[in-house]
Amino acid sequence: MPPLVSIIIPCHNAEPWLAETLTSALEQTWPNKEIVFIDDGSSDRSLAIARSFATRGVRVAAQSNLGASAARNHGLRLATGEFVQFLDADDLLAPDKIAAQMKALAGSAPDTLASGSWARFSSDTKQAQFIPQAVAQARSGIEFLQLHYETGSMMQPGAWLASRNLLDRAGPWNETISLNDDGEYFARVMLAAPGMIHVPQSRCYYRSGHATSLSRRTDPTALNSLFRSVELVLKNLQAADESARTRAACAEAWMRVAFEVYPAMPDLAAQAEAQAQALGGSTRPMPGSGRFQLAARFLGWRLARRLFP
């Protein structure tokens, strides 16, 4: 019998997309899988939709609205697989996504972490464009995080596949943060992994642009979560590597935080910029439009950020 893979799906008010997501999990060609669905206090029909899939083998559990990280931890407590695939309730997996990664992992060292290709889409996956990510070349967690902060490239949560043993070593999802909770969690996972492999033919689809997306939040709670999550990631990265490259990457990370939280939270932005300066400062331009970059050269990044949000 091939290893069991647990697909853990946290959900909060994903009624418009949930049936498609559950179907993509059920249609995985990997022959030994379980699907664990956790409803996080949805007020729409998400729980009812999930229960309609129970006859097809979906395990359904529910909790009060405690957040996505708490729902994923609940899923981990229920999951029995040797490997784990996290899948958000509005995202999709290509049918052979897990099978391709499991085949690649079979020839790798135990607890190697696998990533795959991902693409954004809004409603039709045929419009998704798979753009190679610089982080895909990373073979260690240290190298991944360096590239992530140097280039702005990333790995969508559904792109990963990990052994349960590796996840247990990394520890549970941090339930005190919301925005960038996946970035903080997978940073710990990759730093705990003995190595990483990228499987380009393993594909997933990241639904973007809808109004309820957590990544679009800019309220104080979300921005404080962003600051805290990056603080935790950089603490772990610097504990694992003290090189000049890592210090420079951490400085870039702090300046990106300053950019993201300003002008909504100027005091938090000042703290982030001070952290960057303590690490030697940033030499790269901040993210932003061409007009922002031009204005920043003459007016400073803060005023430019106000003029071109």
Salt bridges, closest charged atoms under 4 A:
GLU15 OE2 - ARG45 NH1 3.93
GLU20 OE1 - ARG207 NH2 3.14
GLU34 OE1 - ARG59 NH1 3.26
ASP88 OD1 - ARG72 NH2 3.02
ASP90 OD2 - HIS210 NE2 2.61
ASP111 OD2 - ARG169 NH1 2.95
GLU150 OE2 - ARG245 NE 2.76
ASP168 OD1 - ARG164 NE 3.00
ASP181 OD2 - ARG72 NH1 3.11
GLU184 OE2 - ARG188 NE 2.75
ASP219 OD1 - ARG217 NE 2.82
GLU231 OE1 - ARG228 NH1 3.04
GLU252 OE2 - ARG284 NH1 3.40
GLU260 OE2 - ARG256 NE 2.86
GLU273 OE1 - ARG302 NH2 2.31
